[in-house]
């Protein structure tokens, strides 16, 4: 498998809309802001509910499926939906996506 090198902040496309996403090797799952999920119509395709541990404690979050594009790779994946309006990056890429052939270069 060819490994793709990405940085800590990476341009991604979710449903063909461009965003800057934070890459977090300590996060188990991808996360997306509720407002973005609503704008893209992703909240209609609820896939389930997950218990998530974060810096704010534990909570249950809805899970949605979406296709993302990182570099030249299109990847079907899942996101937990939460409020990230106070954070700089509204999308977080976790290890559920990174393990599919990505290497994170923190100097990039």
N, C-alpha and C positions, 0 to 999 in steps of 0.2 A: 504494500500500500504506500502510495506517495504521500508524504507528509507536507502540509502547507503551513508556512510560517506566518503567524499573525501577531499583532501587537496588543497592548493592554486596552487600547481603544481602537475599534475597527469599524469601518463603514459596512453596513449590512443592508439588505433589502428584505423587507417583510411584505409579502403580497405586492411586490413591485414598487414599494415606497421606500425611499432612502432614509436611513437613520444612522447615527453614531451609537454604537453599543459598547458597553464596558465589558471586557473579558475578565472573568473571575474564576481562577482555577480552584478557589475554595468553595465555590457554590456548586451544589449538586445539580440544580436544574436551572433552566432559562427562566427569566422573569420579564414581564412586559407591563407597562403602565396601563391602568384601566382605560384612560382616555384614548390612548392609541388603539387598544383592542376594540373599543367601541367604534372609533372612526373607520377602522378597517373592516368592520362587520364580523370580527372574530368571536365576539361574545355569543353569537347565535349558534356556534358549533362547540358547545361545552362538551368536553371529553370526560370529565370527572372532577373529583375533589381530592386534594392532597394535603397532608399535614406537613408544614414547612417550618424548619427551625431557622431563625434569623437573629440578627443582633437585637431585635426588638422582642425576642421570645418566640413562642410557638403560636402558629395560627393555621387555620384551614383556608386554602385558596382554591378557586376554580382553576381547572386546567383546560387549555385549548390547544388544538393542533393548528399548525401553520407551516408554510414553506418559507424558508429563509435562504438568502444567497449571501455567502461569505466568499469574497474573491470571485473565483469562477465556478464555485461549487454550489449547487442547489441541494438543500437538505430539508426533507420533511422532519419536523420535530415538534416538541410540545413546549408550552410556556405556562408558568403559573401567572395568574393575573393578580396584581396588587396595585396599590397607590404608590407611585414613584415620583409624584409631582414635585417633591422637595429635593429630589436628587438631580444631579447634572445630566446623567444618562438615563433615559426612560426605558432602555432595554439592557438586560444583563444576559450575557452568554455564559452558561455553566458547563460543567463537565459532561452532561448528557449529550452535548453537541461537540465539545472539544475532543472527546475520545474517538471521534469519527475521522481522525487523521489530521489533527491540527497540533502544531507546536507553538507555544506562546514565547515570544522574544520580548522581554520587558524593555529592551533598549530601542525597540522599533517604534 
